[in-house]
Amino acid sequence: MAQTTIPFSNLSPDLILDAIDSVGVVTDGRLLALNSYENRVYQVGVEDALPIVAKFYRPHRWDDVAILEEHIFVQSLADAEIPAVAPSLIDGKTLFTYQDFRFSIFSKHGGRAPELDQEGVLEWIGRFIGRIHSVGALSEFKHRPALNIETFGEEPSAYLLSRGMMPKELESVYRGVVAQALDGVRRCYERAGDVASLRLHGDCHMGNLLWTDAGPHFVDFDDSRTGPAIQDLWMMLSGDQDEMQKQFNEILLGYEDFYDFNPRELHLIEALRTLRLIHYSAWLARRWDDPAFKVAFTWFNTQQYWQDRILELREQIALMDEPPLALGISGNF
């Protein structure tokens, strides 16, 4: 079946159920779309068994070897008894194809948002991420890209400026501000020095962390990449500088039970935040031919949107020159 230019236009409920039936999982017709924009994810009823979760990958985003590399990483976490949700192995495979759509099947794992104000929760999350990094450092990705200035800053900003998506009167302003922002990112990396890279979750925010009585577990390693350890820590922080300092200290208390943290990476927090902001705008722009994005992100590509992004980057330029968080100890790093 030939794909149209709209990635998921042919992904009908019948096709979804037929795809899952094709690998020997007998569905009962129940289908619930879950919240996902990059891929399409569904809870699917199964005859005489618990529901499963089926993930249909966005065409042309990752090639097969990159997807399988993610699967191997998550399975290595599960093998180490780290509660990460790995794809199901069916007849020795975790990645399947049906009528040009690639998909994987996962067991259903429920959970709730963590209650961060409860004592010990952030420390527990820190231990969890430390365990992920201890396994992530044992090998390396060969087919998945790194998270760095080029992939999350230079290339995405060049894409945005080449597409003519923003109002003409703001284009030159954005060009100048993003150039300043990337100069600030480079200075942050220079201050950090030669920091190690390892396999990461990559999109380590509270929306991908589910909590049960047994503790936290992460879902959705789709954005897993190679990068500095702090990438999986800074998105756990929120609030003003004092609040983030307190949160970071609690997270690190658990994290260092399993993995040593290099304090020089603290220089990268605002740099990585800046890169994520640039990359996010480019991500929306690249997906703008997908009707689901126009419905969900109605505010994108308006004059107000680009004015806000310019202001946001100017704020980041200032923040990148401020002293970073500390480890609660004296001394320079």
C-alpha positions in Angstrom: 0.0 0.0 0.0 1.6 3.3 -1.1 1.9 6.0 1.6 0.4 9.4 1.0 2.3 12.6 1.9 0.3 12.6 5.1 2.0 10.1 7.3 -0.9 8.4 9.1 -3.8 9.0 6.7 -4.1 5.3 5.8 -3.8 4.1 9.4 -7.5 3.2 9.9 -8.9 1.2 12.9 -9.3 -1.9 10.7 -5.7 -1.7 9.6 -4.5 -1.3 13.2 -6.4 -4.3 14.4 -5.4 -6.4 11.3 -1.7 -5.5 11.9 -1.9 -6.7 15.5 -3.8 -9.8 14.5 -1.0 -10.5 11.9 1.6 -11.2 14.6 -0.7 -13.7 16.4 -2.2 -11.3 19.0 -6.0 -11.8 18.7 -7.8 -8.5 19.2 -11.4 -8.1 20.4 -12.2 -4.9 18.5 -11.6 -2.4 21.3 -9.4 0.4 20.4 -8.5 3.6 22.3 -6.1 6.2 20.9 -3.6 7.4 23.5 -2.0 10.8 23.7 0.9 10.8 21.1 1.8 13.1 18.2 5.1 11.9 16.9 3.9 8.3 16.5 0.4 6.8 16.9 -0.2 4.8 20.1 -3.3 2.8 21.0 -4.6 0.7 23.8 -6.0 -2.4 22.2 -8.3 -5.0 23.6 -7.2 -8.7 23.4 -9.4 -11.7 23.6 -9.2 -13.4 27.1 -6.2 -11.3 28.1 -5.3 -7.9 29.4 -5.2 -5.0 26.9 -1.9 -4.2 25.1 -0.4 -1.0 23.8 0.5 -0.8 20.1 2.9 1.9 18.9 2.9 2.7 15.1 6.1 4.6 14.2 6.0 7.7 12.1 7.2 6.8 8.7 10.7 7.9 7.6 11.7 9.3 11.1 13.9 6.4 12.3 15.2 3.6 10.2 14.8 0.0 11.4 18.3 -0.3 12.9 17.8 2.9 15.0 14.4 1.6 16.3 15.9 -1.8 17.2 18.8 -0.1 18.9 16.3 1.7 21.2 14.6 -1.7 21.8 17.9 -3.3 22.8 18.7 -0.5 25.2 15.3 -0.6 26.9 15.5 -4.4 27.1 18.9 -4.1 28.7 17.3 -1.9 31.4 14.6 -4.4 32.0 17.1 -7.2 32.2 18.9 -5.2 34.9 15.5 -5.1 36.8 15.1 -1.4 36.1 11.4 -0.6 35.6 11.5 0.6 32.0 8.7 -0.6 29.6 10.4 -2.7 26.9 8.6 -3.9 23.7 7.1 -7.4 23.7 9.1 -10.1 22.1 7.0 -12.1 19.7 8.6 -15.0 17.7 12.0 -13.4 18.4 11.0 -10.0 17.1 10.1 -6.6 18.6 9.5 -4.6 15.4 6.9 -5.6 12.8 5.7 -4.3 9.5 2.2 -4.3 8.1 1.2 -2.6 4.9 4.2 -0.2 5.1 3.6 0.7 8.8 6.1 -0.4 11.3 4.8 -1.1 14.8 5.7 -2.6 18.2 3.6 -4.1 21.0 4.0 -3.3 24.7 2.3 -4.7 27.8 0.1 -2.1 29.4 1.6 -0.3 32.4 -0.6 2.1 34.3 0.5 4.7 36.8 -0.1 8.3 38.0 2.0 11.4 38.1 4.5 11.5 40.9 3.7 13.6 43.9 6.9 15.7 44.0 6.1 17.4 47.3 6.1 14.0 49.2 9.3 13.4 51.1 11.7 11.0 49.3 10.0 11.1 45.9 12.7 13.1 44.1 15.5 11.1 45.7 13.7 7.9 44.4 13.5 9.4 40.9 17.2 10.2 41.2 18.1 6.6 42.0 16.0 5.5 39.1 17.8 7.8 36.6 21.1 6.9 38.1 20.4 3.2 37.5 19.4 4.0 33.8 22.7 5.8 33.3 24.7 3.1 34.9 23.4 0.8 32.1 23.5 3.5 29.5 27.2 4.0 30.0 28.1 0.3 29.4 27.7 0.5 25.6 26.9 3.1 22.9 24.5 3.8 20.1 25.8 3.4 16.6 22.7 4.3 14.7 20.9 6.9 16.8 22.1 10.5 16.7 23.7 12.5 19.5 22.1 15.4 21.2 24.5 18.3 20.7 24.7 21.8 19.4 24.6 20.8 15.8 21.7 18.4 15.9 19.5 20.4 18.4 20.6 23.9 17.5 22.4 24.7 14.3 20.5 22.3 12.0 17.0 23.0 13.4 17.5 26.8 13.3 18.8 26.6 9.8 15.7 24.6 8.8 13.3 27.1 10.4 15.0 30.0 8.6 15.0 28.2 5.2 11.3 27.4 5.2 9.9 30.9 5.2 7.4 30.0 8.0 7.8 33.0 10.2 6.6 36.6 9.3 9.2 38.4 7.1 9.5 41.3 9.6 10.5 38.8 12.3 12.8 36.6 10.3 15.9 38.8 10.6 15.3 39.4 14.3 15.0 35.7 14.9 18.1 35.0 12.8 20.1 37.4 15.0 18.7 36.2 18.3 19.2 32.5 17.5 22.8 33.2 16.5 23.4 34.9 19.8 21.7 32.1 21.7 23.9 29.5 19.9 27.0 31.5 20.8 25.8 31.4 24.4 25.3 27.6 24.2 28.9 27.2 22.8 30.3 29.2 25.8 28.4 27.0 28.2 29.9 23.9 26.5 33.4 25.5 26.7 32.9 26.1 30.5 31.8 22.6 31.0 34.8 21.2 29.2 35.1 17.6 28.0 32.1 15.9 29.5 31.2 12.2 28.9 28.3 11.2 26.7 26.1 8.1 27.3 22.9 6.5 26.2 20.0 8.5 27.6 16.2 8.4 27.9 16.5 11.7 26.0 13.0 13.0 26.8 13.1 12.7 30.5 10.2 14.8 31.7 7.4 14.1 34.2 4.9 13.2 31.4 7.0 10.1 30.6 7.4 9.1 34.3 4.6 7.0 35.8 4.3 6.3 39.5 2.8 3.3 41.2 3.0 2.0 44.8 6.1 0.1 43.7 7.8 3.4 42.6 8.5 5.1 39.2 8.9 3.7 35.8 9.7 5.4 32.5 7.8 5.0 29.2 8.6 6.2 25.7 12.3 5.9 24.9 11.5 7.0 21.4 13.8 10.0 21.7 16.6 8.1 23.2 20.0 9.5 22.1 23.6 9.9 23.2 24.3 13.0 25.3 25.5 14.3 28.6 23.9 12.9 31.8 22.5 16.2 32.8 20.0 16.0 29.9 18.0 13.4 31.8 18.1 15.5 35.0 17.4 19.1 34.2 13.8 18.5 32.9 12.9 17.2 36.3 13.5 20.7 37.7 10.9 23.5 37.8 10.3 26.9 39.6 12.8 29.6 40.4 16.5 29.1 41.1 16.1 28.3 44.7 13.4 25.7 44.1 15.4 24.1 41.3 18.5 24.0 43.6 16.5 22.2 46.3 15.0 19.7 43.8 18.4 19.0 42.2 20.0 18.3 45.5 17.3 15.8 46.4 17.6 14.1 43.0 21.3 13.9 43.2 21.2 12.4 46.6 19.6 9.3 45.0 21.3 9.5 41.6 24.8 9.2 43.0 23.9 5.9 44.8 24.3 4.4 41.3 26.2 6.8 39.0 28.8 9.5 39.6 27.7 13.0 38.5 30.3 15.3 36.9 29.6 18.8 38.5 30.9 20.5 35.4 27.7 19.4 33.6 25.8 22.0 35.6 27.1 24.6 33.1 25.0 22.8 30.5 21.5 23.1 32.0 20.5 26.4 30.4 22.4 25.5 27.2 20.4 22.3 26.9 17.2 24.2 27.7 18.0 26.6 24.9 18.7 23.8 22.4 15.4 22.1 23.3 13.5 25.3 22.6 15.0 25.7 19.2 14.6 22.0 18.4 10.9 22.1 19.5 10.0 24.9 17.1 11.7 23.0 14.2 9.9 19.8 15.3 6.5 21.5 15.0 7.5 23.0 11.6 8.6 19.6 10.2 5.3 18.1 11.2 3.1 20.9 10.0 1.8 18.8 7.1 0.2 16.3 9.6 -3.4 17.4 10.2 -3.2 16.3 13.9 -0.6 19.0 14.5 -2.7 21.8 13.1 -5.6 20.7 15.4 -3.4 20.3 18.5 -1.1 23.2 18.1 -3.3 26.0 16.8 -1.0 28.6 18.2 2.0 27.5 16.2 3.3 29.7 13.3 1.4 32.8 14.3 3.0 36.2 14.8 2.5 35.9 18.5 4.2 32.5 18.6 7.4 33.8 16.9 7.5 37.0 19.0 7.3 34.8 22.1 10.1 32.5 20.9 12.3 35.6 20.3 11.6 36.8 23.8 12.2 33.3 25.2 15.6 33.0 23.5 16.6 36.5 24.7 15.8 35.4 28.3 17.9 32.2 27.7 20.8 34.3 26.5 20.8 36.1 29.8 20.4 32.9 31.9 23.3 31.2 30.2 25.6 33.9 31.5 24.4 33.5 35.1 26.1 31.2 37.6 24.8 27.6 37.4 23.2 25.5 40.1 25.7 24.2 42.7 26.2 20.9 44.3 25.9 22.3 47.8 29.7 22.3 48.3 32.2 25.1 48.0 34.9 25.3 45.4 35.1 26.1 41.7 34.3 23.7 38.9 
